[in-house]
């Protein structure tokens, strides 16, 4: 209401003034209304520097490994290149694809089961107070239970079958997935739900167009942590007596006390994880968050 | 076109301590057909609650809201409402045109009309070239325009606007007010605009309904002596009218304080 003061000209001179204010307003508006440009890909030089830093970090790590290996016998700390040669041997025999395939399958199946259960449960817990109270204790308890114990329990129950691997993975990561979806659902913008009601959106459209997109970032974070946890559990399960999978190969290396074999399998494992993390999940994230401008001005 | 009649609307909300807080204390008025009716009153007086009642997001305790739409020869059907919120409330993960489609689909507009409708109403708010853009790449003023287009694209019987300019900077708001006024005049749109800004009410309202502080009742209903095209913010006579309106509202506040 104080803005009224600006609009009380009485004489012709003042009137001219307000007119000029108006034209100024127009030009200023042009400035403020200019749309944000999509963040341009960082300049090529910046990108090169970035890649350089990443590669440099890995080279430094290998260098530190090499220096360490000078002080120990190769049975305790094998030389980096001997280990890399072992890696290439594992990969070239085709052994790698079979073992890694089994491990990946166990992770993905367990992960899928956990997802299918936790998404609806998380959404329900976030929307219905009674379900929240009912399911909160088991979910929190499940979160505190170490994956190793789940692995033991599942193997005792299902025996040494694929089912026990799937179950161990699913049960271990399920609480974490459920918690992030539950919290994400609670944080949903109620105003958008009102909006969708005003425009008579169907229940399906409310879930698909309004609710799920708001859960995407929670889901992605959950998938990242979940996968990290799943790898750890699956290796433990395989160590208990499976006759294939990366965990089994590591145990075999342990039994003949070959540090080289153990490390070589660990490295192949890391490479696969990095490909999944940066390749697949990174791609997934970019494609589902394309609508969000990248603002990184505060970073150096 | 449609007409809106509010009769003895009473609404209260439960307070934390269990007692009821009366928000609307028996409000009655008629909206102006084919024009903008401004609901003017102090912040928190219940104007927005009334708008939500009209939008069927809330229910009245007593009284009723009557909305009648007469669609030419085809007779009457359920009236359709377009809502422009204080924040744009867009689905930021959908492109501008998909946000309009969200409303079109919800309101069961036949698919073959979508393209033409989107073209028409995005053009009307001046955002045709941003059709494929995501909302977060637009400025605040432009996002609010998308909100306006989304409300208009369903060709509503009544357009409801809840302080749509209050979160914008003064200059952007001023331009958007001008454009909204022009668009509503051109479409002969029946509209309700909630505002606490006296100047905005004088500029936008063909009819101005003045609310008291909570519990709200209606103090005065007056028709704007200026037609939309005559409302020149720099015209001395119009300024006079604004002053008069401001005085009325100020007196009201004073009476309230004395009481």
Interface residues (C-beta under 8 A of the other chain):
Chain A: X1 X3 X4 X7 X8 X9 X10 X15 X18 X19 X22 X25 X26 X28 X29 X32 X33 X34 X35 X36 X37 X38 X191 X192 X194 X195 X196 X197 X198 X199 X200 X201 X202 X205 X209 X210 X213 X216 X290 X291 X292 X293
Chain B: X55 X57 X81 X83 X85 X87 X89 X91 X92 X93 X94 X95 X102 X103 X105 X106 X107 X108 X130 X133 X134 X135 X136 X137 X138 X139 X141 X142 X150 X154 X169 X170 X171 X172 X174 X175 X197 X198 X199 X233 X234 X236 X239 X242 X243 X246
